[in-house]
Amino acid sequence: MTLFNPSQVQPQQVAKFPGGSSITEFALTTSPVTVLPDRSIANNRRGVLLFNDGTANALFSLGTSVSATAFTAELLPGGYFEDSPSAPWQGPVMMRSTSSPTTINVTELVLI
């Protein structure tokens, strides 16, 4: 004789897809600027894309400060950065140019 007990029924998982996005263009100089706010409390950011559509290099930092010597990465003209969709950065994003002014397109995907 065989006894079979089915496992507990698990609630259906609801995928958390972005419900909105914003694209903002920033004119960068050598002064640091916050291009994305801290979302660590809301935890609703699902993606970040940074695109340097200017003519000078840009520095960015996943954090609260950026300088010529302390930064996450450098974006050359035409370069872009996309964070991991499986673990998107929730904190602030700071940027500045390396020397001359440049422009950056910043896209943020969020849950609404």
Jmol script that loads the backbone (N, CA, C; Angstrom):
load data "model"
ATOM      1  N   MET A   1       0.844  -1.148   0.000  1.00  0.00           N
ATOM      2  CA  MET A   1       0.000   0.000   0.000  1.00  0.00           C
ATOM      3  C   MET A   1       0.909   1.236   0.000  1.00  0.00           C
ATOM      4  N   THR A   2       0.564   2.262  -0.800  1.00  0.00           N
ATOM      5  CA  THR A   2       1.364   3.480  -0.905  1.00  0.00           C
ATOM      6  C   THR A   2       0.562   4.663  -0.400  1.00  0.00           C
ATOM      7  N   LEU A   3       1.219   5.497   0.395  1.00  0.00           N
ATOM      8  CA  LEU A   3       0.592   6.706   0.916  1.00  0.00           C
ATOM      9  C   LEU A   3       1.247   7.900   0.228  1.00  0.00           C
ATOM     10  N   PHE A   4       0.445   8.830  -0.270  1.00  0.00           N
ATOM     11  CA  PHE A   4       0.965  10.023  -0.929  1.00  0.00           C
ATOM     12  C   PHE A   4       0.303  11.250  -0.340  1.00  0.00           C
ATOM     13  N   ASN A   5       1.109  12.178   0.169  1.00  0.00           N
ATOM     14  CA  ASN A   5       0.606  13.445   0.695  1.00  0.00           C
ATOM     15  C   ASN A   5       1.142  14.575  -0.186  1.00  0.00           C
ATOM     16  N   PRO A   6       0.268  15.293  -0.887  1.00  0.00           N
ATOM     17  CA  PRO A   6       0.756  16.392  -1.726  1.00  0.00           C
ATOM     18  C   PRO A   6       1.339  17.510  -0.856  1.00  0.00           C
ATOM     19  N   SER A   7       2.330  18.207  -1.402  1.00  0.00           N
ATOM     20  CA  SER A   7       2.938  19.311  -0.656  1.00  0.00           C
ATOM     21  C   SER A   7       1.940  20.467  -0.560  1.00  0.00           C
ATOM     22  N   GLN A   8       2.222  21.357   0.348  1.00  0.00           N
ATOM     23  CA  GLN A   8       1.341  22.500   0.507  1.00  0.00           C
ATOM     24  C   GLN A   8       1.279  23.305  -0.784  1.00  0.00           C
ATOM     25  N   VAL A   9       0.147  23.884  -1.031  1.00  0.00           N
ATOM     26  CA  VAL A   9      -0.017  24.725  -2.204  1.00  0.00           C
ATOM     27  C   VAL A   9       0.644  26.072  -1.922  1.00  0.00           C
ATOM     28  N   GLN A  10       1.518  26.470  -2.831  1.00  0.00           N
ATOM     29  CA  GLN A  10       2.219  27.739  -2.690  1.00  0.00           C
ATOM     30  C   GLN A  10       1.430  28.841  -3.400  1.00  0.00           C
ATOM     31  N   PRO A  11       1.360  30.029  -2.794  1.00  0.00           N
ATOM     32  CA  PRO A  11       0.679  31.126  -3.477  1.00  0.00           C
ATOM     33  C   PRO A  11       1.419  31.480  -4.760  1.00  0.00           C
ATOM     34  N   GLN A  12       0.659  31.920  -5.742  1.00  0.00           N
ATOM     35  CA  GLN A  12       1.252  32.264  -7.021  1.00  0.00           C
ATOM     36  C   GLN A  12       2.118  33.516  -6.867  1.00  0.00           C
ATOM     37  N   GLN A  13       3.327  33.451  -7.422  1.00  0.00           N
ATOM     38  CA  GLN A  13       4.230  34.589  -7.394  1.00  0.00           C
ATOM     39  C   GLN A  13       3.809  35.585  -8.467  1.00  0.00           C
ATOM     40  N   VAL A  14       3.767  36.861  -8.110  1.00  0.00           N
ATOM     41  CA  VAL A  14       3.448  37.903  -9.064  1.00  0.00           C
ATOM     42  C   VAL A  14       4.754  38.588  -9.464  1.00  0.00           C
ATOM     43  N   ALA A  15       5.027  38.585 -10.751  1.00  0.00           N
ATOM     44  CA  ALA A  15       6.255  39.204 -11.234  1.00  0.00           C
ATOM     45  C   ALA A  15       6.196  40.712 -11.022  1.00  0.00           C
ATOM     46  N   LYS A  16       7.338  41.285 -10.650  1.00  0.00           N
ATOM     47  CA  LYS A  16       7.413  42.721 -10.428  1.00  0.00           C
ATOM     48  C   LYS A  16       8.065  43.375 -11.642  1.00  0.00           C
ATOM     49  N   PHE A  17       7.242  43.712 -12.620  1.00  0.00           N
ATOM     50  CA  PHE A  17       7.731  44.386 -13.809  1.00  0.00           C
ATOM     51  C   PHE A  17       7.628  45.888 -13.611  1.00  0.00           C
ATOM     52  N   PRO A  18       8.502  46.655 -14.265  1.00  0.00           N
ATOM     53  CA  PRO A  18       8.402  48.101 -14.149  1.00  0.00           C
ATOM     54  C   PRO A  18       7.032  48.588 -14.602  1.00  0.00           C
ATOM     55  N   GLY A  19       6.498  49.552 -13.877  1.00  0.00           N
ATOM     56  CA  GLY A  19       5.196  50.115 -14.219  1.00  0.00           C
ATOM     57  C   GLY A  19       5.310  51.520 -14.762  1.00  0.00           C
ATOM     58  N   GLY A  20       6.521  52.061 -14.795  1.00  0.00           N
ATOM     59  CA  GLY A  20       6.720  53.406 -15.305  1.00  0.00           C
ATOM     60  C   GLY A  20       8.192  53.668 -15.518  1.00  0.00           C
ATOM     61  N   SER A  21       8.466  54.703 -16.273  1.00  0.00           N
ATOM     62  CA  SER A  21       9.858  55.073 -16.497  1.00  0.00           C
ATOM     63  C   SER A  21       9.953  56.574 -16.687  1.00  0.00           C
ATOM     64  N   SER A  22      11.134  57.083 -16.475  1.00  0.00           N
ATOM     65  CA  SER A  22      11.384  58.493 -16.759  1.00  0.00           C
ATOM     66  C   SER A  22      12.731  58.602 -17.443  1.00  0.00           C
ATOM     67  N   ILE A  23      12.800  59.475 -18.438  1.00  0.00           N
ATOM     68  CA  ILE A  23      14.049  59.751 -19.138  1.00  0.00           C
ATOM     69  C   ILE A  23      14.336  61.230 -18.948  1.00  0.00           C
ATOM     70  N   THR A  24      15.502  61.525 -18.402  1.00  0.00           N
ATOM     71  CA  THR A  24      15.878  62.899 -18.121  1.00  0.00           C
ATOM     72  C   THR A  24      17.247  63.169 -18.714  1.00  0.00           C
ATOM     73  N   GLU A  25      17.408  64.337 -19.346  1.00  0.00           N
ATOM     74  CA  GLU A  25      18.713  64.715 -19.863  1.00  0.00           C
ATOM     75  C   GLU A  25      19.333  65.729 -18.913  1.00  0.00           C
ATOM     76  N   PHE A  26      20.580  65.490 -18.549  1.00  0.00           N
ATOM     77  CA  PHE A  26      21.313  66.363 -17.644  1.00  0.00           C
ATOM     78  C   PHE A  26      22.493  66.976 -18.381  1.00  0.00           C
ATOM     79  N   ALA A  27      22.716  68.264 -18.168  1.00  0.00           N
ATOM     80  CA  ALA A  27      23.928  68.930 -18.639  1.00  0.00           C
ATOM     81  C   ALA A  27      24.934  68.872 -17.491  1.00  0.00           C
ATOM     82  N   LEU A  28      25.994  68.114 -17.676  1.00  0.00           N
ATOM     83  CA  LEU A  28      26.975  67.932 -16.613  1.00  0.00           C
ATOM     84  C   LEU A  28      28.137  68.892 -16.759  1.00  0.00           C
ATOM     85  N   THR A  29      28.655  69.328 -15.623  1.00  0.00           N
ATOM     86  CA  THR A  29      29.911  70.071 -15.547  1.00  0.00           C
ATOM     87  C   THR A  29      30.811  69.294 -14.601  1.00  0.00           C
ATOM     88  N   THR A  30      31.892  69.906 -14.143  1.00  0.00           N
ATOM     89  CA  THR A  30      32.781  69.214 -13.213  1.00  0.00           C
ATOM     90  C   THR A  30      32.239  69.235 -11.781  1.00  0.00           C
ATOM     91  N   SER A  31      31.114  69.907 -11.552  1.00  0.00           N
ATOM     92  CA  SER A  31      30.476  69.889 -10.229  1.00  0.00           C
ATOM     93  C   SER A  31      29.557  68.673 -10.125  1.00  0.00           C
ATOM     94  N   PRO A  32      29.636  67.905  -9.039  1.00  0.00           N
ATOM     95  CA  PRO A  32      28.782  66.726  -8.882  1.00  0.00           C
ATOM     96  C   PRO A  32      27.297  67.098  -8.818  1.00  0.00           C
ATOM     97  N   VAL A  33      26.474  66.235  -9.397  1.00  0.00           N
ATOM     98  CA  VAL A  33      25.028  66.425  -9.357  1.00  0.00           C
ATOM     99  C   VAL A  33      24.359  65.066  -9.136  1.00  0.00           C
ATOM    100  N   THR A  34      23.278  65.055  -8.356  1.00  0.00           N
ATOM    101  CA  THR A  34      22.504  63.828  -8.154  1.00  0.00           C
ATOM    102  C   THR A  34      21.553  63.672  -9.332  1.00  0.00           C
ATOM    103  N   VAL A  35      21.724  62.600 -10.110  1.00  0.00           N
ATOM    104  CA  VAL A  35      20.852  62.389 -11.268  1.00  0.00           C
ATOM    105  C   VAL A  35      19.699  61.448 -10.945  1.00  0.00           C
ATOM    106  N   LEU A  36      19.841  60.633  -9.899  1.00  0.00           N
ATOM    107  CA  LEU A  36      18.745  59.771  -9.443  1.00  0.00           C
ATOM    108  C   LEU A  36      18.711  59.779  -7.922  1.00  0.00           C
ATOM    109  N   PRO A  37      17.498  59.850  -7.338  1.00  0.00           N
ATOM    110  CA  PRO A  37      17.388  59.907  -5.880  1.00  0.00           C
ATOM    111  C   PRO A  37      17.585  58.540  -5.230  1.00  0.00           C
ATOM    112  N   ASP A  38      17.713  58.566  -3.937  1.00  0.00           N
ATOM    113  CA  ASP A  38      17.799  57.335  -3.145  1.00  0.00           C
ATOM    114  C   ASP A  38      16.410  56.703  -3.072  1.00  0.00           C
ATOM    115  N   ARG A  39      16.291  55.466  -3.503  1.00  0.00           N
ATOM    116  CA  ARG A  39      15.007  54.744  -3.449  1.00  0.00           C
ATOM    117  C   ARG A  39      15.088  53.535  -2.522  1.00  0.00           C
ATOM    118  N   SER A  40      16.064  53.519  -1.618  1.00  0.00           N
ATOM    119  CA  SER A  40      16.260  52.339  -0.768  1.00  0.00           C
ATOM    120  C   SER A  40      15.083  52.093   0.175  1.00  0.00           C
ATOM    121  N   ILE A  41      14.365  53.128   0.568  1.00  0.00           N
ATOM    122  CA  ILE A  41      13.208  52.923   1.446  1.00  0.00           C
ATOM    123  C   ILE A  41      12.021  52.374   0.644  1.00  0.00           C
ATOM    124  N   ALA A  42      11.732  52.988  -0.506  1.00  0.00           N
ATOM    125  CA  ALA A  42      10.614  52.517  -1.345  1.00  0.00           C
ATOM    126  C   ALA A  42      10.943  51.194  -2.027  1.00  0.00           C
ATOM    127  N   ASN A  43      12.229  50.989  -2.342  1.00  0.00           N
ATOM    128  CA  ASN A  43      12.685  49.761  -2.993  1.00  0.00           C
ATOM    129  C   ASN A  43      11.878  49.449  -4.253  1.00  0.00           C
ATOM    130  N   ASN A  44      11.607  50.496  -5.060  1.00  0.00           N
ATOM    131  CA  ASN A  44      10.769  50.291  -6.241  1.00  0.00           C
ATOM    132  C   ASN A  44      11.497  50.517  -7.565  1.00  0.00           C
ATOM    133  N   ARG A  45      12.809  50.712  -7.527  1.00  0.00           N
ATOM    134  CA  ARG A  45      13.556  50.877  -8.778  1.00  0.00           C
ATOM    135  C   ARG A  45      13.812  49.506  -9.387  1.00  0.00           C
ATOM    136  N   ARG A  46      13.566  49.382 -10.682  1.00  0.00           N
ATOM    137  CA  ARG A  46      13.778  48.116 -11.379  1.00  0.00           C
ATOM    138  C   ARG A  46      14.837  48.196 -12.465  1.00  0.00           C
ATOM    139  N   GLY A  47      15.389  49.390 -12.659  1.00  0.00           N
ATOM    140  CA  GLY A  47      16.448  49.513 -13.647  1.00  0.00           C
ATOM    141  C   GLY A  47      16.976  50.924 -13.757  1.00  0.00           C
ATOM    142  N   VAL A  48      18.252  51.037 -14.144  1.00  0.00           N
ATOM    143  CA  VAL A  48      18.911  52.316 -14.375  1.00  0.00           C
ATOM    144  C   VAL A  48      19.719  52.187 -15.660  1.00  0.00           C
ATOM    145  N   LEU A  49      19.561  53.158 -16.555  1.00  0.00           N
ATOM    146  CA  LEU A  49      20.366  53.219 -17.769  1.00  0.00           C
ATOM    147  C   LEU A  49      20.937  54.623 -17.894  1.00  0.00           C
ATOM    148  N   LEU A  50      22.245  54.713 -18.103  1.00  0.00           N
ATOM    149  CA  LEU A  50      22.927  55.986 -18.274  1.00  0.00           C
ATOM    150  C   LEU A  50      23.574  55.983 -19.650  1.00  0.00           C
ATOM    151  N   PHE A  51      23.349  57.034 -20.435  1.00  0.00           N
ATOM    152  CA  PHE A  51      23.922  57.127 -21.781  1.00  0.00           C
ATOM    153  C   PHE A  51      24.576  58.488 -21.962  1.00  0.00           C
ATOM    154  N   ASN A  52      25.858  58.496 -22.307  1.00  0.00           N
ATOM    155  CA  ASN A  52      26.593  59.732 -22.537  1.00  0.00           C
ATOM    156  C   ASN A  52      26.409  60.140 -23.994  1.00  0.00           C
ATOM    157  N   ASP A  53      25.513  61.092 -24.244  1.00  0.00           N
ATOM    158  CA  ASP A  53      25.307  61.552 -25.614  1.00  0.00           C
ATOM    159  C   ASP A  53      26.021  62.882 -25.870  1.00  0.00           C
ATOM    160  N   GLY A  54      26.949  63.229 -24.980  1.00  0.00           N
ATOM    161  CA  GLY A  54      27.725  64.454 -25.131  1.00  0.00           C
ATOM    162  C   GLY A  54      29.067  64.201 -25.784  1.00  0.00           C
ATOM    163  N   THR A  55      29.959  65.186 -25.650  1.00  0.00           N
ATOM    164  CA  THR A  55      31.264  65.115 -26.304  1.00  0.00           C
ATOM    165  C   THR A  55      32.425  64.930 -25.329  1.00  0.00           C
ATOM    166  N   ALA A  56      32.149  64.947 -24.022  1.00  0.00           N
ATOM    167  CA  ALA A  56      33.201  64.768 -23.017  1.00  0.00           C
ATOM    168  C   ALA A  56      32.926  63.519 -22.193  1.00  0.00           C
ATOM    169  N   ASN A  57      33.924  63.016 -21.511  1.00  0.00           N
ATOM    170  CA  ASN A  57      33.761  61.857 -20.636  1.00  0.00           C
ATOM    171  C   ASN A  57      32.962  62.256 -19.403  1.00  0.00           C
ATOM    172  N   ALA A  58      32.210  61.296 -18.862  1.00  0.00           N
ATOM    173  CA  ALA A  58      31.415  61.529 -17.658  1.00  0.00           C
ATOM    174  C   ALA A  58      31.760  60.466 -16.624  1.00  0.00           C
ATOM    175  N   LEU A  59      31.791  60.868 -15.362  1.00  0.00           N
ATOM    176  CA  LEU A  59      32.026  59.946 -14.251  1.00  0.00           C
ATOM    177  C   LEU A  59      30.728  59.767 -13.499  1.00  0.00           C
ATOM    178  N   PHE A  60      30.445  58.531 -13.073  1.00  0.00           N
ATOM    179  CA  PHE A  60      29.273  58.326 -12.225  1.00  0.00           C
ATOM    180  C   PHE A  60      29.632  57.466 -11.037  1.00  0.00           C
ATOM    181  N   SER A  61      28.816  57.604 -10.014  1.00  0.00           N
ATOM    182  CA  SER A  61      29.016  56.843  -8.789  1.00  0.00           C
ATOM    183  C   SER A  61      27.680  56.311  -8.306  1.00  0.00           C
ATOM    184  N   LEU A  62      27.661  55.054  -7.958  1.00  0.00           N
ATOM    185  CA  LEU A  62      26.493  54.473  -7.292  1.00  0.00           C
ATOM    186  C   LEU A  62      26.703  54.747  -5.812  1.00  0.00           C
ATOM    187  N   GLY A  63      26.268  55.910  -5.381  1.00  0.00           N
ATOM    188  CA  GLY A  63      26.504  56.327  -4.009  1.00  0.00           C
ATOM    189  C   GLY A  63      26.260  57.813  -3.838  1.00  0.00           C
ATOM    190  N   THR A  64      26.737  58.342  -2.733  1.00  0.00           N
ATOM    191  CA  THR A  64      26.414  59.717  -2.360  1.00  0.00           C
ATOM    192  C   THR A  64      27.459  60.745  -2.766  1.00  0.00           C
ATOM    193  N   SER A  65      28.546  60.328  -3.403  1.00  0.00           N
ATOM    194  CA  SER A  65      29.549  61.296  -3.844  1.00  0.00           C
ATOM    195  C   SER A  65      30.277  60.778  -5.074  1.00  0.00           C
ATOM    196  N   VAL A  66      30.795  61.714  -5.864  1.00  0.00           N
ATOM    197  CA  VAL A  66      31.599  61.380  -7.034  1.00  0.00           C
ATOM    198  C   VAL A  66      32.675  62.447  -7.165  1.00  0.00           C
ATOM    199  N   SER A  67      33.891  62.025  -7.493  1.00  0.00           N
ATOM    200  CA  SER A  67      34.988  62.967  -7.688  1.00  0.00           C
ATOM    201  C   SER A  67      35.879  62.444  -8.810  1.00  0.00           C
ATOM    202  N   ALA A  68      36.892  63.218  -9.139  1.00  0.00           N
ATOM    203  CA  ALA A  68      37.817  62.813 -10.205  1.00  0.00           C
ATOM    204  C   ALA A  68      38.608  61.564  -9.832  1.00  0.00           C
ATOM    205  N   THR A  69      38.696  61.258  -8.537  1.00  0.00           N
ATOM    206  CA  THR A  69      39.471  60.094  -8.090  1.00  0.00           C
ATOM    207  C   THR A  69      38.618  58.989  -7.468  1.00  0.00           C
ATOM    208  N   ALA A  70      37.361  59.287  -7.147  1.00  0.00           N
ATOM    209  CA  ALA A  70      36.480  58.277  -6.530  1.00  0.00           C
ATOM    210  C   ALA A  70      35.167  58.223  -7.316  1.00  0.00           C
ATOM    211  N   PHE A  71      35.044  57.186  -8.143  1.00  0.00           N
ATOM    212  CA  PHE A  71      33.847  57.019  -8.975  1.00  0.00           C
ATOM    213  C   PHE A  71      33.663  55.543  -9.294  1.00  0.00           C
ATOM    214  N   THR A  72      32.451  55.179  -9.702  1.00  0.00           N
ATOM    215  CA  THR A  72      32.150  53.786 -10.052  1.00  0.00           C
ATOM    216  C   THR A  72      32.681  53.441 -11.431  1.00  0.00           C
ATOM    217  N   ALA A  73      32.410  54.306 -12.419  1.00  0.00           N
ATOM    218  CA  ALA A  73      32.869  54.053 -13.786  1.00  0.00           C
ATOM    219  C   ALA A  73      32.892  55.354 -14.567  1.00  0.00           C
ATOM    220  N   GLU A  74      33.620  55.321 -15.683  1.00  0.00           N
ATOM    221  CA  GLU A  74      33.714  56.466 -16.578  1.00  0.00           C
ATOM    222  C   GLU A  74      33.010  56.123 -17.882  1.00  0.00           C
ATOM    223  N   LEU A  75      32.133  57.011 -18.325  1.00  0.00           N
ATOM    224  CA  LEU A  75      31.420  56.813 -19.588  1.00  0.00           C
ATOM    225  C   LEU A  75      32.036  57.714 -20.647  1.00  0.00           C
ATOM    226  N   LEU A  76      32.586  57.120 -21.684  1.00  0.00           N
ATOM    227  CA  LEU A  76      33.110  57.881 -22.803  1.00  0.00           C
ATOM    228  C   LEU A  76      31.943  58.369 -23.657  1.00  0.00           C
ATOM    229  N   PRO A  77      32.127  59.352 -24.526  1.00  0.00           N
ATOM    230  CA  PRO A  77      31.042  59.776 -25.407  1.00  0.00           C
ATOM    231  C   PRO A  77      30.493  58.578 -26.195  1.00  0.00           C
ATOM    232  N   GLY A  78      29.197  58.410 -26.163  1.00  0.00           N
ATOM    233  CA  GLY A  78      28.554  57.258 -26.813  1.00  0.00           C
ATOM    234  C   GLY A  78      28.489  56.026 -25.925  1.00  0.00           C
ATOM    235  N   GLY A  79      29.083  56.083 -24.736  1.00  0.00           N
ATOM    236  CA  GLY A  79      29.079  54.938 -23.823  1.00  0.00           C
ATOM    237  C   GLY A  79      27.818  54.903 -22.976  1.00  0.00           C
ATOM    238  N   TYR A  80      27.492  53.723 -22.462  1.00  0.00           N
ATOM    239  CA  TYR A  80      26.318  53.585 -21.602  1.00  0.00           C
ATOM    240  C   TYR A  80      26.575  52.600 -20.482  1.00  0.00           C
ATOM    241  N   PHE A  81      25.742  52.689 -19.452  1.00  0.00           N
ATOM    242  CA  PHE A  81      25.776  51.772 -18.316  1.00  0.00           C
ATOM    243  C   PHE A  81      24.357  51.317 -18.059  1.00  0.00           C
ATOM    244  N   GLU A  82      24.196  50.032 -17.803  1.00  0.00           N
ATOM    245  CA  GLU A  82      22.897  49.456 -17.444  1.00  0.00           C
ATOM    246  C   GLU A  82      23.128  48.574 -16.231  1.00  0.00           C
ATOM    247  N   ASP A  83      22.366  48.828 -15.150  1.00  0.00           N
ATOM    248  CA  ASP A  83      22.568  47.998 -13.961  1.00  0.00           C
ATOM    249  C   ASP A  83      21.861  46.663 -14.114  1.00  0.00           C
ATOM    250  N   SER A  84      22.127  45.758 -13.193  1.00  0.00           N
ATOM    251  CA  SER A  84      21.571  44.415 -13.239  1.00  0.00           C
ATOM    252  C   SER A  84      20.076  44.426 -12.931  1.00  0.00           C
ATOM    253  N   PRO A  85      19.243  43.936 -13.834  1.00  0.00           N
ATOM    254  CA  PRO A  85      17.803  43.909 -13.548  1.00  0.00           C
ATOM    255  C   PRO A  85      17.443  42.926 -12.427  1.00  0.00           C
ATOM    256  N   SER A  86      18.320  41.976 -12.143  1.00  0.00           N
ATOM    257  CA  SER A  86      18.014  41.021 -11.080  1.00  0.00           C
ATOM    258  C   SER A  86      18.278  41.608  -9.696  1.00  0.00           C
ATOM    259  N   ALA A  87      19.129  42.615  -9.614  1.00  0.00           N
ATOM    260  CA  ALA A  87      19.420  43.272  -8.334  1.00  0.00           C
ATOM    261  C   ALA A  87      19.697  44.751  -8.597  1.00  0.00           C
ATOM    262  N   PRO A  88      18.670  45.520  -8.985  1.00  0.00           N
ATOM    263  CA  PRO A  88      18.899  46.914  -9.350  1.00  0.00           C
ATOM    264  C   PRO A  88      19.337  47.775  -8.162  1.00  0.00           C
ATOM    265  N   TRP A  89      20.215  48.725  -8.440  1.00  0.00           N
ATOM    266  CA  TRP A  89      20.711  49.654  -7.427  1.00  0.00           C
ATOM    267  C   TRP A  89      19.556  50.518  -6.936  1.00  0.00           C
ATOM    268  N   GLN A  90      19.402  50.638  -5.628  1.00  0.00           N
ATOM    269  CA  GLN A  90      18.307  51.412  -5.032  1.00  0.00           C
ATOM    270  C   GLN A  90      18.765  52.760  -4.483  1.00  0.00           C
ATOM    271  N   GLY A  91      20.065  52.949  -4.337  1.00  0.00           N
ATOM    272  CA  GLY A  91      20.583  54.184  -3.762  1.00  0.00           C
ATOM    273  C   GLY A  91      20.692  55.303  -4.781  1.00  0.00           C
ATOM    274  N   PRO A  92      21.262  56.442  -4.359  1.00  0.00           N
ATOM    275  CA  PRO A  92      21.395  57.573  -5.273  1.00  0.00           C
ATOM    276  C   PRO A  92      22.476  57.334  -6.328  1.00  0.00           C
ATOM    277  N   VAL A  93      22.373  58.065  -7.438  1.00  0.00           N
ATOM    278  CA  VAL A  93      23.376  58.034  -8.494  1.00  0.00           C
ATOM    279  C   VAL A  93      23.867  59.470  -8.688  1.00  0.00           C
ATOM    280  N   MET A  94      25.187  59.650  -8.556  1.00  0.00           N
ATOM    281  CA  MET A  94      25.823  60.958  -8.716  1.00  0.00           C
ATOM    282  C   MET A  94      26.660  60.951  -9.991  1.00  0.00           C
ATOM    283  N   MET A  95      26.722  62.114 -10.665  1.00  0.00           N
ATOM    284  CA  MET A  95      27.520  62.213 -11.888  1.00  0.00           C
ATOM    285  C   MET A  95      28.217  63.562 -11.974  1.00  0.00           C
ATOM    286  N   ARG A  96      29.261  63.613 -12.829  1.00  0.00           N
ATOM    287  CA  ARG A  96      29.968  64.848 -13.177  1.00  0.00           C
ATOM    288  C   ARG A  96      30.764  64.585 -14.446  1.00  0.00           C
ATOM    289  N   SER A  97      31.164  65.641 -15.126  1.00  0.00           N
ATOM    290  CA  SER A  97      32.019  65.462 -16.303  1.00  0.00           C
ATOM    291  C   SER A  97      33.479  65.453 -15.852  1.00  0.00           C
ATOM    292  N   THR A  98      34.362  64.983 -16.720  1.00  0.00           N
ATOM    293  CA  THR A  98      35.783  64.941 -16.368  1.00  0.00           C
ATOM    294  C   THR A  98      36.451  66.288 -16.571  1.00  0.00           C
ATOM    295  N   SER A  99      36.043  67.028 -17.598  1.00  0.00           N
ATOM    296  CA  SER A  99      36.683  68.328 -17.851  1.00  0.00           C
ATOM    297  C   SER A  99      35.685  69.336 -18.412  1.00  0.00           C
ATOM    298  N   SER A 100      35.261  69.160 -19.650  1.00  0.00           N
ATOM    299  CA  SER A 100      34.332  70.107 -20.254  1.00  0.00           C
ATOM    300  C   SER A 100      32.892  69.628 -20.079  1.00  0.00           C
ATOM    301  N   PRO A 101      31.923  70.510 -20.278  1.00  0.00           N
ATOM    302  CA  PRO A 101      30.518  70.101 -20.126  1.00  0.00           C
ATOM    303  C   PRO A 101      30.142  68.981 -21.100  1.00  0.00           C
ATOM    304  N   THR A 102      29.201  68.156 -20.681  1.00  0.00           N
ATOM    305  CA  THR A 102      28.662  67.083 -21.518  1.00  0.00           C
ATOM    306  C   THR A 102      27.219  66.849 -21.131  1.00  0.00           C
ATOM    307  N   THR A 103      26.505  66.072 -21.916  1.00  0.00           N
ATOM    308  CA  THR A 103      25.105  65.753 -21.606  1.00  0.00           C
ATOM    309  C   THR A 103      24.933  64.256 -21.430  1.00  0.00           C
ATOM    310  N   ILE A 104      24.025  63.903 -20.527  1.00  0.00           N
ATOM    311  CA  ILE A 104      23.760  62.512 -20.169  1.00  0.00           C
ATOM    312  C   ILE A 104      22.251  62.277 -20.209  1.00  0.00           C
ATOM    313  N   ASN A 105      21.838  61.172 -20.802  1.00  0.00           N
ATOM    314  CA  ASN A 105      20.445  60.732 -20.704  1.00  0.00           C
ATOM    315  C   ASN A 105      20.365  59.682 -19.611  1.00  0.00           C
ATOM    316  N   VAL A 106      19.454  59.878 -18.665  1.00  0.00           N
ATOM    317  CA  VAL A 106      19.270  58.972 -17.541  1.00  0.00           C
ATOM    318  C   VAL A 106      17.862  58.394 -17.613  1.00  0.00           C
ATOM    319  N   THR A 107      17.777  57.068 -17.668  1.00  0.00           N
ATOM    320  CA  THR A 107      16.476  56.384 -17.670  1.00  0.00           C
ATOM    321  C   THR A 107      16.355  55.582 -16.393  1.00  0.00           C
ATOM    322  N   GLU A 108      15.230  55.748 -15.712  1.00  0.00           N
ATOM    323  CA  GLU A 108      14.952  55.014 -14.472  1.00  0.00           C
ATOM    324  C   GLU A 108      13.637  54.265 -14.658  1.00  0.00           C
ATOM    325  N   LEU A 109      13.662  52.958 -14.430  1.00  0.00           N
ATOM    326  CA  LEU A 109      12.464  52.124 -14.463  1.00  0.00           C
ATOM    327  C   LEU A 109      12.009  51.875 -13.029  1.00  0.00           C
ATOM    328  N   VAL A 110      10.733  52.127 -12.759  1.00  0.00           N
ATOM    329  CA  VAL A 110      10.217  51.986 -11.396  1.00  0.00           C
ATOM    330  C   VAL A 110       8.877  51.265 -11.395  1.00  0.00           C
ATOM    331  N   LEU A 111       8.548  50.698 -10.232  1.00  0.00           N
ATOM    332  CA  LEU A 111       7.213  50.160 -10.006  1.00  0.00           C
ATOM    333  C   LEU A 111       6.327  51.309  -9.552  1.00  0.00           C
ATOM    334  N   ILE A 112       5.146  51.393 -10.092  1.00  0.00           N
ATOM    335  CA  ILE A 112       4.223  52.464  -9.678  1.00  0.00           C
ATOM    336  C   ILE A 112       3.175  51.877  -8.758  1.00  0.00           C
TER     337      ILE A 112
END
end "model"
wireframe off; spacefill off
backbone 0.3
color backbone group
